[in-house]
Amino acid sequence: MAHLLVNEVFHSIQGEGYWTGIPAIFIRLQGCTVGCPWCDTGYALGLRVEDRLSDNDLLVFCKTDISPVYTHAQETWLVQEVLARRGLLQHVVLTGGEPCAQPIMELTRDLLQAGMQVQIETSGTCPIECTYGTWVTLSPKAKPVMEANWSKADEIKLPVRTMEDVRRHAGHLASLPAERIRLQPVNQEPAATALCVRLCLERNWGLSLQTHKYINLR
């Protein structure tokens, strides 16, 4: 039976990539070793013992602010609590941290079987092991993507600060259909945004703008 380290579960609007604008349940898993200097969820990276709550702690469903505390959640308990709070929402996003660093196969299976549309957001640095039908958003960073993960992605959502972020993955990007590629300027920086717009126009790629940040949502 799978157990997962969970930082928080909350309802919001998906602000990035293909599913932008869709109401969603976000399950933020704890822990990541990629180490992006501009990471905006740094509170969900570490695994300090002093930040660990009791097992299956409902606090992760009612956080009022960001914090590094997390719970060790039994997969069946997590699914039960998510479904009990879903309301009319149909979309669930597994994010992090790095969700693929944890055993999410059962979680994706059970959520899909409950009628949810399941999306994972991953850096691709760990094996992508999820149930068929899960939407895979691959978001490459500086750390190398595992080769097999490129073909598993339903979309590539590439964070861009400089042209080097694009050049680093140029070979793989060139081999993919343009409609699967989206560039996302890091933290809405003006220079990064201008670069992404230019490249999208030149190469017929899509633009992802972290719209949740513009309306002050998580």
Salt bridges, closest charged atoms under 4 A:
GLU8 OE2 - ARG28 NE 2.79
GLU8 OE1 - ARG218 NH2 1.99
GLU16 OE1 - LYS157 NZ 2.50
GLU16 OE2 - HIS212 NE2 3.96
ASP40 OD2 - LYS213 NZ 2.64
GLU50 OE2 - ARG48 NH1 3.53
ASP51 OD2 - ARG48 NE 2.82
ASP55 OD1 - ARG52 NH2 3.11
GLU81 OE1 - ARG85 NH1 2.31
ASP110 OD1 - ARG109 NE 2.86
GLU121 OE2 - LYS157 NZ 3.65
GLU147 OE2 - HIS172 NE2 2.98
GLU155 OE1 - ARG182 NH1 3.25
ASP165 OD1 - ARG168 NH1 3.22
GLU189 OE2 - ARG161 NH2 2.48
GLU202 OE2 - ARG198 NH1 3.10
